Amino acid sequence: MNSKSALLEKHDTPNSIPFWDAFKFWLKLGFISFGGPAGQIAIMHQELVEKRRWISEQRFLHALNFCMLLPGPEAQQLATYFGWLMHRGLGGIVAGVLFVAPSLFILITLSWVYISYGDVPVVAGVFYGIKPAITAVIIHAAYRIGSRAIKNGLLFSILVAAFLSIFIFKVPFPIIVICAAVIGFVGGRISPDKFKAGGGHAAEDKSFGPALIDDDTPVPNHAKFSINKLIRAVTIGFILWLVPMFLLNHFYGWDHTLTQMGWFFTKAALVTFGGAYAVLPYVYQGAIENYSWVTPAQMIDGLALGETTPGPLIMVVAFVAFIGGYINNLFGPDQLFLAGAVAACLVTWFTFLPSFLFIFAGGPFIETTHGNLKFTAPLTAITAAVVGVIINLALFFGYHVLWPQGFSGTFDWASALITISATIALFYFKQNLLHVIVVCGLLGLAIKTIGL
């Protein structure tokens, strides 16, 4: 009997992976998932495929390609997918929630410290250095996404059109996404070669030995597709969204801050194709310009906190909600922390609920078909448009960092030097993002301490 046969005889079903072993791994992952989606996916691959051999390489990539097609945080969705595959719905919920929960609690605490003590010289100095670093981080993100997505002149034209639409004409982000999707849908049929995504994870073909859930492991009953399962998942997901929205509208009214946050971040969760940086332009457009929940400077600070905590970067929405709930004094002047914490938890619910729905509704279809899932033409066009929108976001942040009082004020040379240094560190020296942010924070503290 070969080693693979022996392993499969001992562990003949996905459920043979002990639930509490998986629980401990998902809990650990929630606290160590730094580095954005790329780092988080790399950690899962190393643990699940290489070390523990719970999942085969091809099974991992198959699920990853599916999650990358979805709006929302692909790393959190991937964790939810494998939790569901191994231990049914409960496993998916545990994996998805533990991926997010540590970040939520940490961000609520840091948001409270920020809004309460942000004017303390030490805190202000650190954030002074972090803000330019975040501008460099966004520039780097635009480059990373663009270098993979923009493969020809047509996709570059979509990028430029998206940039001009939001920069000059202030077109809402969802409209840009819809238009790009339509262009991709039509263009993919007229000129399919122009909309083929380059690279991608599916190109890899490696094996790390037999896995408990291997390439040829039969699909468990709970992961087999059926119309009834699809209808049940969609119905439950809709009820879980509708009930809190109904209660918010009933007790507070449609125009209340909490109700509007629930509605706004539901929409954000459904249009965030292209990863966490894709949602940021939509959030700043709504949270800053339309609702005034945060200021531009606070948004940059929130992104800095999101980059330096574990969990998906999209958790910056918890910071936005906390600040919005806190400054709007939702529950009275004696309960400011409670207002912020409730708003952060509520927004996290509405932001991540669609991610669970996508996995529980779409997972059985993906497991049953086992095809080689590729990026569609609409998604390719959307990704190109997202790059243009992220470039606009970098300019937006750069403006508020380098001219904090506007163009009529003085140019901040110290911030400019930090921005340039951080950009060089990321592009040329390939430094770890977290290390760059920490060093820039210390530089900011030093600059403020000596009074420059």
Secondary structure by P-SEA (a helix, b strand, c coil): ccaaaaaaaaccccccccaaaaaaaaaaaaacccccaaaaaaaaaaccccccccccaaaaaaaaaaaaaccccaaaaaaaaaaaaaccaaaaaaaaaaacaaaaaaaaaaaaaaaaccccaaaaaaaaaaaaaaaaaaaaaaaaaaaaccccaaaaaaaaaaaaaaacccccaaaaaaaaaaaaaaaaaacccccccccccccbbbbcccccccccccccccccccaaaaaaaaaaaaaaaaaaaaaaaaccccccaaaaaaaaaaaaaaccccccccaaaaaaaccccccccccaaaaaaaaaaaaacccccccaaaaaaaaaaaaacccccccaaaaaaaaaaaaaaaacaaaaaaaaacaaaaaaacccccccaaaaaaaaaaaaaaaaaaaaaaaaaaccccccccccaaaaaaaaaaaaaaccccccaaaaaaaaaaaaaaaaaacc
